[in-house]
Amino acid sequence: MIPSPFHGIFSSAVNAGKSETAPRMRMEDEMPKAPVEQPAKVPAKQTGVGQVALDIFEYENYYILKAPIAGVRLSDIDIDIQDSTIIIRGARRQTDTIPDDQYYIKECFWGDFERKVTLPCAIDPRKVKATFNKECILKILVPKEEKIKIIRIND
C-alpha cells in the first residue's frame, strides 16, 4: 500500500472494532520501505458536455425518469420534449476559486450537461410532470399513452 495524503483519515473507525489487548503493529512494520509517490495530477480543464446519471422505470401508468443532479438549482435545468425523446439540459457551476494545481483528484463535472432519452412511445408534453426536491433529485413522470386498438368487424 502506497501512502497518500489521505491515509489515516478513517483509521479511528477501522480500529474501533479491534481489541485493545491485541498487539499493535507499528506503521513502519506495516508499510514496505518504498519511495513515496506523489498522487498523479489531473488534467486542468474538462472539455465537452457532461452527462447525467439516470434511472428509468415503469410504475403504474407512467414511465419515470429519476436523476440525482447535485449542485444545481431548478432554474439551471431545462427539459425539452421532441416526439418520443426527452432532453435534460443544464449547467453545474463551480463556486470555489481553487487553482487547478492544488487538486489531487478532480472527478466532479462542472459545466454544461445534457442527457437524451428516447422512450418507446410518443410523448404529449402537456401531460408530462417534473419535480425537483430538496435532495436535488429530478423526477420526470411521463404518462404511458394508451395504444389505439383496432377491432375488425366481419360480416
C-alpha positions as protocol buffer text, in pm:
chain_id: "A"
residue {
  index: 1
  type: MET
  ca { x: 0 y: 0 z: 0 }
}
residue {
  index: 2
  type: ILE
  ca { x: 142 y: 338 z: -102 }
}
residue {
  index: 3
  type: PRO
  ca { x: 82 y: 618 z: 147 }
}
residue {
  index: 4
  type: SER
  ca { x: -132 y: 905 z: 29 }
}
residue {
  index: 5
  type: PRO
  ca { x: -214 y: 1244 z: 174 }
}
residue {
  index: 6
  type: PHE
  ca { x: -549 y: 1095 z: 280 }
}
residue {
  index: 7
  type: HIS
  ca { x: -403 y: 790 z: 457 }
}
residue {
  index: 8
  type: GLY
  ca { x: -532 y: 751 z: 812 }
}
residue {
  index: 9
  type: ILE
  ca { x: -841 y: 966 z: 780 }
}
residue {
  index: 10
  type: PHE
  ca { x: -1060 y: 667 z: 865 }
}
residue {
  index: 11
  type: SER
  ca { x: -813 y: 490 z: 1095 }
}
residue {
  index: 12
  type: SER
  ca { x: -1016 y: 557 z: 1411 }
}
residue {
  index: 13
  type: ALA
  ca { x: -1324 y: 395 z: 1253 }
}
residue {
  index: 14
  type: VAL
  ca { x: -1122 y: 93 z: 1138 }
}
residue {
  index: 15
  type: ASN
  ca { x: -951 y: 42 z: 1473 }
}
residue {
  index: 16
  type: ALA
  ca { x: -1273 y: 93 z: 1675 }
}
residue {
  index: 17
  type: GLY
  ca { x: -1376 y: -271 z: 1641 }
}
residue {
  index: 18
  type: LYS
  ca { x: -1032 y: -416 z: 1734 }
}
residue {
  index: 19
  type: SER
  ca { x: -947 y: -540 z: 2080 }
}
residue {
  index: 20
  type: GLU
  ca { x: -720 y: -319 z: 2287 }
}
residue {
  index: 21
  type: THR
  ca { x: -526 y: -627 z: 2407 }
}
residue {
  index: 22
  type: ALA
  ca { x: -428 y: -731 z: 2056 }
}
residue {
  index: 23
  type: PRO
  ca { x: -68 y: -645 z: 1970 }
}
residue {
  index: 24
  type: ARG
  ca { x: -46 y: -335 z: 1755 }
}
residue {
  index: 25
  type: MET
  ca { x: 185 y: -313 z: 1462 }
}
residue {
  index: 26
  type: ARG
  ca { x: 386 y: -2 z: 1417 }
}
residue {
  index: 27
  type: MET
  ca { x: 340 y: 190 z: 1094 }
}
residue {
  index: 28
  type: GLU
  ca { x: 699 y: 108 z: 993 }
}
residue {
  index: 29
  type: ASP
  ca { x: 623 y: -266 z: 1020 }
}
residue {
  index: 30
  type: GLU
  ca { x: 304 y: -244 z: 812 }
}
residue {
  index: 31
  type: MET
  ca { x: 439 y: -40 z: 526 }
}
residue {
  index: 32
  type: PRO
  ca { x: 702 y: -163 z: 284 }
}
residue {
  index: 33
  type: LYS
  ca { x: 1008 y: 55 z: 251 }
}
residue {
  index: 34
  type: ALA
  ca { x: 930 y: 209 z: -87 }
}
residue {
  index: 35
  type: PRO
  ca { x: 970 y: 562 z: -212 }
}
residue {
  index: 36
  type: VAL
  ca { x: 663 y: 774 z: -153 }
}
residue {
  index: 37
  type: GLU
  ca { x: 496 y: 864 z: -479 }
}
residue {
  index: 38
  type: GLN
  ca { x: 305 y: 1184 z: -524 }
}
residue {
  index: 39
  type: PRO
  ca { x: -57 y: 1142 z: -642 }
}
residue {
  index: 40
  type: ALA
  ca { x: -99 y: 1195 z: -1014 }
}
residue {
  index: 41
  type: LYS
  ca { x: -222 y: 1540 z: -1103 }
}
residue {
  index: 42
  type: VAL
  ca { x: -540 y: 1560 z: -1301 }
}
residue {
  index: 43
  type: PRO
  ca { x: -579 y: 1749 z: -1628 }
}
residue {
  index: 44
  type: ALA
  ca { x: -651 y: 2112 z: -1552 }
}
residue {
  index: 45
  type: LYS
  ca { x: -958 y: 2162 z: -1770 }
}
residue {
  index: 46
  type: GLN
  ca { x: -1255 y: 1946 z: -1853 }
}
residue {
  index: 47
  type: THR
  ca { x: -1391 y: 1970 z: -2202 }
}
residue {
  index: 48
  type: GLY
  ca { x: -1718 y: 1874 z: -2363 }
}
residue {
  index: 49
  type: VAL
  ca { x: -2063 y: 1834 z: -2222 }
}
residue {
  index: 50
  type: GLY
  ca { x: -2124 y: 1621 z: -1915 }
}
residue {
  index: 51
  type: GLN
  ca { x: -2389 y: 1355 z: -1886 }
}
residue {
  index: 52
  type: VAL
  ca { x: -2644 y: 1299 z: -1610 }
}
residue {
  index: 53
  type: ALA
  ca { x: -2687 y: 957 z: -1448 }
}
residue {
  index: 54
  type: LEU
  ca { x: -3043 y: 838 z: -1493 }
}
residue {
  index: 55
  type: ASP
  ca { x: -3279 y: 564 z: -1376 }
}
residue {
  index: 56
  type: ILE
  ca { x: -3583 y: 484 z: -1591 }
}
residue {
  index: 57
  type: PHE
  ca { x: -3859 y: 256 z: -1474 }
}
residue {
  index: 58
  type: GLU
  ca { x: -4230 y: 189 z: -1517 }
}
residue {
  index: 59
  type: TYR
  ca { x: -4473 y: 246 z: -1236 }
}
residue {
  index: 60
  type: GLU
  ca { x: -4846 y: 204 z: -1286 }
}
residue {
  index: 61
  type: ASN
  ca { x: -4932 y: 409 z: -1598 }
}
residue {
  index: 62
  type: TYR
  ca { x: -4611 y: 613 z: -1607 }
}
residue {
  index: 63
  type: TYR
  ca { x: -4255 y: 597 z: -1728 }
}
residue {
  index: 64
  type: ILE
  ca { x: -4049 y: 761 z: -1456 }
}
residue {
  index: 65
  type: LEU
  ca { x: -3708 y: 916 z: -1515 }
}
residue {
  index: 66
  type: LYS
  ca { x: -3511 y: 982 z: -1198 }
}
residue {
  index: 67
  type: ALA
  ca { x: -3182 y: 1175 z: -1196 }
}
residue {
  index: 68
  type: PRO
  ca { x: -2975 y: 1292 z: -899 }
}
residue {
  index: 69
  type: ILE
  ca { x: -2830 y: 1626 z: -1006 }
}
residue {
  index: 70
  type: ALA
  ca { x: -2637 y: 1773 z: -712 }
}
residue {
  index: 71
  type: GLY
  ca { x: -2504 y: 2124 z: -725 }
}
residue {
  index: 72
  type: VAL
  ca { x: -2776 y: 2277 z: -941 }
}
residue {
  index: 73
  type: ARG
  ca { x: -3090 y: 2478 z: -887 }
}
residue {
  index: 74
  type: LEU
  ca { x: -3421 y: 2418 z: -1060 }
}
residue {
  index: 75
  type: SER
  ca { x: -3358 y: 2732 z: -1265 }
}
residue {
  index: 76
  type: ASP
  ca { x: -3040 y: 2568 z: -1402 }
}
residue {
  index: 77
  type: ILE
  ca { x: -3233 y: 2278 z: -1562 }
}
residue {
  index: 78
  type: ASP
  ca { x: -3425 y: 2267 z: -1892 }
}
residue {
  index: 79
  type: ILE
  ca { x: -3640 y: 1976 z: -2007 }
}
residue {
  index: 80
  type: ASP
  ca { x: -3723 y: 1957 z: -2376 }
}
residue {
  index: 81
  type: ILE
  ca { x: -3958 y: 1705 z: -2536 }
}
residue {
  index: 82
  type: GLN
  ca { x: -3945 y: 1619 z: -2906 }
}
residue {
  index: 83
  type: ASP
  ca { x: -4170 y: 1334 z: -3027 }
}
residue {
  index: 84
  type: SER
  ca { x: -4061 y: 1040 z: -2811 }
}
residue {
  index: 85
  type: THR
  ca { x: -3735 y: 1194 z: -2687 }
}
residue {
  index: 86
  type: ILE
  ca { x: -3676 y: 1376 z: -2360 }
}
residue {
  index: 87
  type: ILE
  ca { x: -3371 y: 1601 z: -2337 }
}
residue {
  index: 88
  type: ILE
  ca { x: -3245 y: 1715 z: -1997 }
}
residue {
  index: 89
  type: ARG
  ca { x: -3003 y: 2008 z: -2016 }
}
residue {
  index: 90
  type: GLY
  ca { x: -2843 y: 2220 z: -1751 }
}
residue {
  index: 91
  type: ALA
  ca { x: -2532 y: 2364 z: -1600 }
}
residue {
  index: 92
  type: ARG
  ca { x: -2343 y: 2292 z: -1280 }
}
residue {
  index: 93
  type: ARG
  ca { x: -2126 y: 2589 z: -1186 }
}
residue {
  index: 94
  type: GLN
  ca { x: -1818 y: 2577 z: -964 }
}
residue {
  index: 95
  type: THR
  ca { x: -1844 y: 2846 z: -696 }
}
residue {
  index: 96
  type: ASP
  ca { x: -1497 y: 2797 z: -543 }
}
residue {
  index: 97
  type: THR
  ca { x: -1190 y: 2952 z: -695 }
}
residue {
  index: 98
  type: ILE
  ca { x: -930 y: 2685 z: -623 }
}
residue {
  index: 99
  type: PRO
  ca { x: -631 y: 2679 z: -859 }
}
residue {
  index: 100
  type: ASP
  ca { x: -614 y: 2362 z: -1068 }
}
residue {
  index: 101
  type: ASP
  ca { x: -263 y: 2280 z: -946 }
}
residue {
  index: 102
  type: GLN
  ca { x: -397 y: 2239 z: -589 }
}
residue {
  index: 103
  type: TYR
  ca { x: -626 y: 1947 z: -677 }
}
residue {
  index: 104
  type: TYR
  ca { x: -519 y: 1588 z: -609 }
}
residue {
  index: 105
  type: ILE
  ca { x: -836 y: 1443 z: -758 }
}
residue {
  index: 106
  type: LYS
  ca { x: -1090 y: 1623 z: -974 }
}
residue {
  index: 107
  type: GLU
  ca { x: -1375 y: 1386 z: -1062 }
}
residue {
  index: 108
  type: CYS
  ca { x: -1679 y: 1613 z: -1036 }
}
residue {
  index: 109
  type: PHE
  ca { x: -1803 y: 1754 z: -1363 }
}
residue {
  index: 110
  type: TRP
  ca { x: -1860 y: 2128 z: -1366 }
}
residue {
  index: 111
  type: GLY
  ca { x: -2017 y: 2292 z: -1666 }
}
residue {
  index: 112
  type: ASP
  ca { x: -2295 y: 2216 z: -1912 }
}
residue {
  index: 113
  type: PHE
  ca { x: -2460 y: 1875 z: -1912 }
}
residue {
  index: 114
  type: GLU
  ca { x: -2714 y: 1704 z: -2134 }
}
residue {
  index: 115
  type: ARG
  ca { x: -2892 y: 1371 z: -2147 }
}
residue {
  index: 116
  type: LYS
  ca { x: -3122 y: 1243 z: -2424 }
}
residue {
  index: 117
  type: VAL
  ca { x: -3359 y: 953 z: -2371 }
}
residue {
  index: 118
  type: THR
  ca { x: -3594 y: 801 z: -2625 }
}
residue {
  index: 119
  type: LEU
  ca { x: -3900 y: 627 z: -2485 }
}
residue {
  index: 120
  type: PRO
  ca { x: -4098 y: 361 z: -2674 }
}
residue {
  index: 121
  type: CYS
  ca { x: -4399 y: 589 z: -2724 }
}
residue {
  index: 122
  type: ALA
  ca { x: -4493 y: 937 z: -2838 }
}
residue {
  index: 123
  type: ILE
  ca { x: -4492 y: 1189 z: -2553 }
}
residue {
  index: 124
  type: ASP
  ca { x: -4753 y: 1458 z: -2504 }
}
residue {
  index: 125
  type: PRO
  ca { x: -4558 y: 1747 z: -2343 }
}
residue {
  index: 126
  type: ARG
  ca { x: -4874 y: 1885 z: -2184 }
}
residue {
  index: 127
  type: LYS
  ca { x: -4913 y: 1569 z: -1974 }
}
residue {
  index: 128
  type: VAL
  ca { x: -4552 y: 1539 z: -1851 }
}
residue {
  index: 129
  type: LYS
  ca { x: -4485 y: 1638 z: -1491 }
}
residue {
  index: 130
  type: ALA
  ca { x: -4148 y: 1709 z: -1332 }
}
residue {
  index: 131
  type: THR
  ca { x: -4037 y: 1762 z: -973 }
}
residue {
  index: 132
  type: PHE
  ca { x: -3703 y: 1863 z: -823 }
}
residue {
  index: 133
  type: ASN
  ca { x: -3683 y: 1802 z: -450 }
}
residue {
  index: 134
  type: LYS
  ca { x: -3454 y: 1941 z: -180 }
}
residue {
  index: 135
  type: GLU
  ca { x: -3225 y: 1637 z: -216 }
}
residue {
  index: 136
  type: CYS
  ca { x: -3164 y: 1751 z: -578 }
}
residue {
  index: 137
  type: ILE
  ca { x: -3346 y: 1455 z: -734 }
}
residue {
  index: 138
  type: LEU
  ca { x: -3512 y: 1537 z: -1064 }
}
residue {
  index: 139
  type: LYS
  ca { x: -3813 y: 1315 z: -1129 }
}
residue {
  index: 140
  type: ILE
  ca { x: -3998 y: 1325 z: -1461 }
}
residue {
  index: 141
  type: LEU
  ca { x: -4332 y: 1145 z: -1490 }
}
residue {
  index: 142
  type: VAL
  ca { x: -4434 y: 1056 z: -1844 }
}
residue {
  index: 143
  type: PRO
  ca { x: -4782 y: 903 z: -1876 }
}
residue {
  index: 144
  type: LYS
  ca { x: -4800 y: 597 z: -2096 }
}
residue {
  index: 145
  type: GLU
  ca { x: -5025 y: 672 z: -2388 }
}
residue {
  index: 146
  type: GLU
  ca { x: -5291 y: 414 z: -2444 }
}
residue {
  index: 147
  type: LYS
  ca { x: -5240 y: 241 z: -2771 }
}
residue {
  index: 148
  type: ILE
  ca { x: -5533 y: 252 z: -3007 }
}
residue {
  index: 149
  type: LYS
  ca { x: -5673 y: -92 z: -3054 }
}
residue {
  index: 150
  type: ILE
  ca { x: -5807 y: -176 z: -3397 }
}
residue {
  index: 151
  type: ILE
  ca { x: -6106 y: -400 z: -3389 }
}
residue {
  index: 152
  type: ARG
  ca { x: -6216 y: -557 z: -3713 }
}
residue {
  index: 153
  type: ILE
  ca { x: -6577 y: -637 z: -3756 }
}
residue {
  index: 154
  type: ASN
  ca { x: -6655 y: -911 z: -4002 }
}
residue {
  index: 155
  type: ASP
  ca { x: -6998 y: -954 z: -4155 }
}
